[in-house]
Structures are given as C-alpha cells and as structure tokens.
Amino acid sequence: MPCSGCFGPTSRVRDQGAKILSSLCANAAPKDEKEINDVLAGIPDPVGTFYRYGLAKSLLRRKVDLL
C-alpha cells in the first residue's frame, strides 16, 4: 500500500481505527436506531477504511495480559 502522506502515527493514539470509530460515534448527530444505521450504512468498509494503514499494529485479535 503506497503512502499517501499522513506523516505517520501520533503518539497520543494507541489504536487508530478504534479512535476513528470512537470519534465517529461521539459525533454522529442521529440518536434513534434507524438514523444511526443509515449513517453506518454510508461506510461500506469500516475496517478497510479505519485501519487502512494500521491494521497490523491494531489491538484487534491481540492477547491481553491482565497481570
């Protein structure tokens, strides 16, 4: 995947895809289920979009050491 000039990851975000999803959910104006589903339907490939360059470093499918 060629670089499109994002200047690399920020030190304040641990998982870029989760941060984008969190931001999207926090800023979505619709409050009822149908309108929320309409907004989400407008994102055809959330994992491909949100983790375009960072899936390998994401927290998805990682083992967590709770100790």
Distance bins in CASP14 RR format, pairs under 12 A and 6 or more apart:
PFRMAT RR
TARGET T0000
AUTHOR 0000-0000-0000
RMODE 2
METHOD distances of the structure
MODEL  1
1 48 0 0 0 0 0 1 0 0 0 0 0
1 51 0 0 0 0 0 1 0 0 0 0 0
1 52 1 0 0 1 0 0 0 0 0 0 0
1 53 1 0 0 1 0 0 0 0 0 0 0
1 54 0 0 0 0 1 0 0 0 0 0 0
1 55 0 0 0 0 0 1 0 0 0 0 0
1 56 0 0 0 0 0 1 0 0 0 0 0
2 52 0 0 0 0 0 1 0 0 0 0 0
2 53 0 0 0 0 1 0 0 0 0 0 0
3 52 0 0 0 0 0 1 0 0 0 0 0
3 53 1 0 0 1 0 0 0 0 0 0 0
4 52 0 0 0 0 1 0 0 0 0 0 0
4 53 0 0 0 0 1 0 0 0 0 0 0
5 52 0 0 0 0 0 1 0 0 0 0 0
5 53 0 0 0 0 1 0 0 0 0 0 0
6 13 0 0 0 0 0 1 0 0 0 0 0
6 16 0 0 0 0 1 0 0 0 0 0 0
6 52 0 0 0 0 1 0 0 0 0 0 0
6 53 1 0 0 1 0 0 0 0 0 0 0
6 54 0 0 0 0 0 1 0 0 0 0 0
7 53 0 0 0 0 0 1 0 0 0 0 0
8 16 0 0 0 0 1 0 0 0 0 0 0
8 53 0 0 0 0 1 0 0 0 0 0 0
8 54 0 0 0 0 1 0 0 0 0 0 0
8 57 0 0 0 0 0 1 0 0 0 0 0
9 15 0 0 0 0 1 0 0 0 0 0 0
9 16 1 0 0 1 0 0 0 0 0 0 0
9 17 0 0 0 0 0 1 0 0 0 0 0
9 19 0 0 0 0 0 1 0 0 0 0 0
9 53 0 0 0 0 1 0 0 0 0 0 0
9 54 1 0 0 1 0 0 0 0 0 0 0
9 56 0 0 0 0 0 1 0 0 0 0 0
9 57 1 0 0 1 0 0 0 0 0 0 0
9 58 0 0 0 0 0 1 0 0 0 0 0
10 16 0 0 0 0 1 0 0 0 0 0 0
10 19 0 0 0 0 1 0 0 0 0 0 0
12 19 0 0 0 0 1 0 0 0 0 0 0
13 19 1 0 1 0 0 0 0 0 0 0 0
13 20 0 0 0 0 1 0 0 0 0 0 0
13 21 0 0 0 0 0 1 0 0 0 0 0
13 22 0 0 0 0 1 0 0 0 0 0 0
13 23 0 0 0 0 0 1 0 0 0 0 0
13 50 0 0 0 0 0 1 0 0 0 0 0
13 54 0 0 0 0 0 1 0 0 0 0 0
13 57 0 0 0 0 0 1 0 0 0 0 0
13 58 0 0 0 0 0 1 0 0 0 0 0
13 59 0 0 0 0 0 1 0 0 0 0 0
14 22 0 0 0 0 0 1 0 0 0 0 0
14 54 0 0 0 0 0 1 0 0 0 0 0
14 57 0 0 0 0 1 0 0 0 0 0 0
14 58 0 0 0 0 1 0 0 0 0 0 0
14 59 1 0 0 1 0 0 0 0 0 0 0
14 62 0 0 0 0 0 1 0 0 0 0 0
15 21 0 0 0 0 1 0 0 0 0 0 0
15 22 0 0 0 0 1 0 0 0 0 0 0
15 50 0 0 0 0 1 0 0 0 0 0 0
15 51 0 0 0 0 1 0 0 0 0 0 0
15 54 0 0 0 0 1 0 0 0 0 0 0
15 55 0 0 0 0 0 1 0 0 0 0 0
15 56 0 0 0 0 0 1 0 0 0 0 0
15 57 1 0 0 1 0 0 0 0 0 0 0
15 58 1 0 1 0 0 0 0 0 0 0 0
15 59 1 0 1 0 0 0 0 0 0 0 0
15 60 1 0 0 1 0 0 0 0 0 0 0
15 61 0 0 0 0 0 1 0 0 0 0 0
15 62 0 0 0 0 1 0 0 0 0 0 0
16 22 0 0 0 0 0 1 0 0 0 0 0
16 23 0 0 0 0 0 1 0 0 0 0 0
16 47 0 0 0 0 0 1 0 0 0 0 0
16 48 0 0 0 0 0 1 0 0 0 0 0
16 49 0 0 0 0 0 1 0 0 0 0 0
16 50 1 0 0 1 0 0 0 0 0 0 0
16 51 1 0 0 1 0 0 0 0 0 0 0
16 52 0 0 0 0 1 0 0 0 0 0 0
16 53 1 0 0 1 0 0 0 0 0 0 0
16 54 1 0 1 0 0 0 0 0 0 0 0
16 55 0 0 0 0 1 0 0 0 0 0 0
16 56 0 0 0 0 0 1 0 0 0 0 0
16 57 0 0 0 0 1 0 0 0 0 0 0
16 58 1 0 0 1 0 0 0 0 0 0 0
16 59 0 0 0 0 0 1 0 0 0 0 0
16 60 0 0 0 0 0 1 0 0 0 0 0
17 23 0 0 0 0 1 0 0 0 0 0 0
17 24 0 0 0 0 1 0 0 0 0 0 0
17 25 0 0 0 0 0 1 0 0 0 0 0
17 46 0 0 0 0 1 0 0 0 0 0 0
17 47 0 0 0 0 1 0 0 0 0 0 0
17 48 0 0 0 0 1 0 0 0 0 0 0
17 49 0 0 0 0 1 0 0 0 0 0 0
17 50 1 1 0 0 0 0 0 0 0 0 0
17 51 1 0 1 0 0 0 0 0 0 0 0
17 52 0 0 0 0 1 0 0 0 0 0 0
17 53 0 0 0 0 0 1 0 0 0 0 0
17 54 1 0 0 1 0 0 0 0 0 0 0
17 55 0 0 0 0 1 0 0 0 0 0 0
17 57 0 0 0 0 0 1 0 0 0 0 0
17 58 1 0 0 1 0 0 0 0 0 0 0
17 59 0 0 0 0 1 0 0 0 0 0 0
17 60 0 0 0 0 1 0 0 0 0 0 0
18 24 0 0 0 0 0 1 0 0 0 0 0
18 25 0 0 0 0 0 1 0 0 0 0 0
18 46 0 0 0 0 0 1 0 0 0 0 0
18 47 0 0 0 0 0 1 0 0 0 0 0
18 50 0 0 0 0 1 0 0 0 0 0 0
18 51 0 0 0 0 1 0 0 0 0 0 0
18 54 0 0 0 0 0 1 0 0 0 0 0
18 55 0 0 0 0 0 1 0 0 0 0 0
18 57 0 0 0 0 0 1 0 0 0 0 0
18 58 1 0 0 1 0 0 0 0 0 0 0
18 59 1 0 0 1 0 0 0 0 0 0 0
18 60 0 0 0 0 1 0 0 0 0 0 0
18 62 0 0 0 0 0 1 0 0 0 0 0
19 25 0 0 0 0 0 1 0 0 0 0 0
19 26 0 0 0 0 0 1 0 0 0 0 0
19 50 0 0 0 0 1 0 0 0 0 0 0
19 51 0 0 0 0 0 1 0 0 0 0 0
19 54 0 0 0 0 0 1 0 0 0 0 0
19 58 0 0 0 0 0 1 0 0 0 0 0
19 59 0 0 0 0 0 1 0 0 0 0 0
20 26 0 0 0 0 0 1 0 0 0 0 0
20 27 0 0 0 0 0 1 0 0 0 0 0
20 43 0 0 0 0 0 1 0 0 0 0 0
20 46 0 0 0 0 1 0 0 0 0 0 0
20 47 0 0 0 0 0 1 0 0 0 0 0
20 48 0 0 0 0 0 1 0 0 0 0 0
20 49 0 0 0 0 1 0 0 0 0 0 0
20 50 1 0 1 0 0 0 0 0 0 0 0
20 51 0 0 0 0 1 0 0 0 0 0 0
20 52 0 0 0 0 1 0 0 0 0 0 0
20 53 0 0 0 0 0 1 0 0 0 0 0
20 54 0 0 0 0 0 1 0 0 0 0 0
20 58 0 0 0 0 0 1 0 0 0 0 0
21 27 0 0 0 0 0 1 0 0 0 0 0
21 28 0 0 0 0 0 1 0 0 0 0 0
21 40 0 0 0 0 0 1 0 0 0 0 0
21 43 0 0 0 0 1 0 0 0 0 0 0
21 46 1 0 0 1 0 0 0 0 0 0 0
21 47 0 0 0 0 1 0 0 0 0 0 0
21 48 0 0 0 0 0 1 0 0 0 0 0
21 49 0 0 0 0 1 0 0 0 0 0 0
21 50 1 0 1 0 0 0 0 0 0 0 0
21 51 0 0 0 0 1 0 0 0 0 0 0
21 58 0 0 0 0 0 1 0 0 0 0 0
21 59 0 0 0 0 0 1 0 0 0 0 0
21 60 0 0 0 0 0 1 0 0 0 0 0
22 28 0 0 0 0 0 1 0 0 0 0 0
22 50 0 0 0 0 0 1 0 0 0 0 0
23 50 0 0 0 0 1 0 0 0 0 0 0
24 30 0 0 0 0 0 1 0 0 0 0 0
24 36 0 0 0 0 0 1 0 0 0 0 0
24 39 0 0 0 0 1 0 0 0 0 0 0
24 40 0 0 0 0 1 0 0 0 0 0 0
24 42 0 0 0 0 0 1 0 0 0 0 0
24 43 1 0 0 1 0 0 0 0 0 0 0
24 46 0 0 0 0 1 0 0 0 0 0 0
24 49 0 0 0 0 0 1 0 0 0 0 0
24 50 0 0 0 0 1 0 0 0 0 0 0
25 31 0 0 0 0 0 1 0 0 0 0 0
25 36 0 0 0 0 1 0 0 0 0 0 0
25 39 0 0 0 0 1 0 0 0 0 0 0
25 40 0 0 0 0 1 0 0 0 0 0 0
25 43 0 0 0 0 0 1 0 0 0 0 0
25 46 0 0 0 0 0 1 0 0 0 0 0
25 50 0 0 0 0 0 1 0 0 0 0 0
27 39 0 0 0 0 0 1 0 0 0 0 0
28 35 0 0 0 0 1 0 0 0 0 0 0
28 36 1 0 0 1 0 0 0 0 0 0 0
28 37 0 0 0 0 0 1 0 0 0 0 0
28 38 0 0 0 0 0 1 0 0 0 0 0
28 39 1 0 1 0 0 0 0 0 0 0 0
28 40 0 0 0 0 1 0 0 0 0 0 0
28 42 0 0 0 0 0 1 0 0 0 0 0
28 43 0 0 0 0 0 1 0 0 0 0 0
29 35 0 0 0 0 1 0 0 0 0 0 0
29 36 0 0 0 0 1 0 0 0 0 0 0
29 38 0 0 0 0 0 1 0 0 0 0 0
29 39 0 0 0 0 1 0 0 0 0 0 0
30 36 1 0 1 0 0 0 0 0 0 0 0
30 37 0 0 0 0 1 0 0 0 0 0 0
30 38 1 0 0 1 0 0 0 0 0 0 0
30 39 1 0 1 0 0 0 0 0 0 0 0
30 40 0 0 0 0 1 0 0 0 0 0 0
30 41 0 0 0 0 0 1 0 0 0 0 0
31 39 0 0 0 0 0 1 0 0 0 0 0
32 38 0 0 0 0 1 0 0 0 0 0 0
32 39 0 0 0 0 0 1 0 0 0 0 0
33 39 0 0 0 0 0 1 0 0 0 0 0
33 40 0 0 0 0 0 1 0 0 0 0 0
34 40 0 0 0 0 0 1 0 0 0 0 0
34 41 0 0 0 0 0 1 0 0 0 0 0
35 41 0 0 0 0 0 1 0 0 0 0 0
36 42 0 0 0 0 0 1 0 0 0 0 0
36 43 0 0 0 0 0 1 0 0 0 0 0
37 43 0 0 0 0 0 1 0 0 0 0 0
39 46 0 0 0 0 0 1 0 0 0 0 0
40 46 1 0 0 1 0 0 0 0 0 0 0
40 49 0 0 0 0 0 1 0 0 0 0 0
42 49 0 0 0 0 0 1 0 0 0 0 0
43 49 1 0 0 1 0 0 0 0 0 0 0
43 50 0 0 0 0 1 0 0 0 0 0 0
45 51 0 0 0 0 1 0 0 0 0 0 0
45 52 0 0 0 0 1 0 0 0 0 0 0
45 55 0 0 0 0 0 1 0 0 0 0 0
46 52 0 0 0 0 0 1 0 0 0 0 0
46 55 0 0 0 0 0 1 0 0 0 0 0
46 60 0 0 0 0 0 1 0 0 0 0 0
47 54 0 0 0 0 0 1 0 0 0 0 0
47 55 1 0 0 1 0 0 0 0 0 0 0
47 58 0 0 0 0 1 0 0 0 0 0 0
47 60 0 0 0 0 1 0 0 0 0 0 0
47 61 0 0 0 0 0 1 0 0 0 0 0
48 54 0 0 0 0 1 0 0 0 0 0 0
48 55 1 0 0 1 0 0 0 0 0 0 0
48 58 0 0 0 0 0 1 0 0 0 0 0
48 60 0 0 0 0 0 1 0 0 0 0 0
49 55 0 0 0 0 0 1 0 0 0 0 0
50 58 0 0 0 0 1 0 0 0 0 0 0
50 60 0 0 0 0 0 1 0 0 0 0 0
51 57 0 0 0 0 1 0 0 0 0 0 0
51 58 1 0 1 0 0 0 0 0 0 0 0
51 59 0 0 0 0 0 1 0 0 0 0 0
51 60 1 0 0 1 0 0 0 0 0 0 0
51 61 0 0 0 0 0 1 0 0 0 0 0
52 58 0 0 0 0 0 1 0 0 0 0 0
54 60 0 0 0 0 0 1 0 0 0 0 0
55 61 0 0 0 0 1 0 0 0 0 0 0
55 62 0 0 0 0 0 1 0 0 0 0 0
56 62 0 0 0 0 0 1 0 0 0 0 0
END
